[in-house]
């Protein structure tokens, strides 16, 4: 049985994670998350946190005057 999950951040589909022998591999579906593409995580939750952190950094830098 394969394990795959959709990762959504702020109403955006960041990508999916697919379970494998190393944990979970992230596959980006939005350019904002391409830096995570192909990266392995120990859990789907860890991948979600990384995606949230990535978008948080982007939005915080754009909101500065």
VMD Tcl script that draws the C-alpha trace (Angstrom):
set ca {
  {0.00 0.00 0.00}
  {1.50 3.33 -1.02}
  {1.28 6.43 1.11}
  {0.84 9.73 -0.71}
  {-0.51 12.99 0.64}
  {-1.36 16.37 -0.83}
  {0.34 19.29 0.92}
  {-1.69 22.51 0.92}
  {-0.51 25.84 2.31}
  {-2.71 28.95 2.46}
  {-5.16 27.59 -0.12}
  {-2.31 26.66 -2.49}
  {-1.41 23.13 -3.46}
  {2.29 23.02 -2.67}
  {2.75 19.48 -3.92}
  {2.51 15.89 -2.83}
  {4.63 13.66 -0.67}
  {5.02 10.00 -1.49}
  {6.13 7.45 1.08}
  {9.20 5.33 0.34}
  {11.97 3.51 2.19}
  {13.65 6.84 3.11}
  {10.47 8.42 4.50}
  {8.55 10.80 2.24}
  {9.71 12.52 -0.95}
  {8.21 15.91 -1.83}
  {7.08 16.64 -5.41}
  {6.30 20.30 -6.07}
  {3.17 21.37 -7.95}
  {3.70 25.12 -7.49}
  {6.85 27.05 -8.42}
  {6.92 28.70 -5.00}
  {7.84 25.31 -3.53}
  {10.29 24.09 -6.20}
  {13.22 24.31 -3.76}
  {11.64 21.41 -1.85}
  {11.14 19.27 -4.97}
  {12.82 15.88 -4.61}
  {13.74 16.47 -0.97}
  {13.21 13.61 1.48}
  {11.46 14.11 4.82}
  {11.03 11.76 7.77}
  {7.26 12.36 7.78}
  {4.51 14.01 5.77}
  {4.05 16.48 8.64}
  {7.71 17.51 8.41}
  {7.26 18.19 4.68}
  {4.16 20.26 5.41}
  {6.07 22.33 8.00}
  {8.87 22.96 5.49}
  {6.36 24.11 2.85}
  {4.63 26.41 5.35}
  {7.98 27.86 6.40}
  {8.99 28.43 2.79}
  {5.79 30.31 1.97}
  {6.03 32.23 5.25}
  {9.48 33.50 4.28}
  {8.22 34.58 0.86}
  {5.16 36.40 2.19}
  {7.04 38.09 5.03}
  {9.65 39.53 2.66}
  {6.97 40.78 0.26}
  {4.97 42.48 3.00}
  {7.81 44.76 4.09}
  {7.50 48.41 3.00}
}
mol new
graphics top color blue
foreach p $ca { graphics top sphere $p radius 0.5 }
foreach p [lrange $ca 0 end-1] q [lrange $ca 1 end] { graphics top cylinder $p $q radius 0.2 }
display resetview
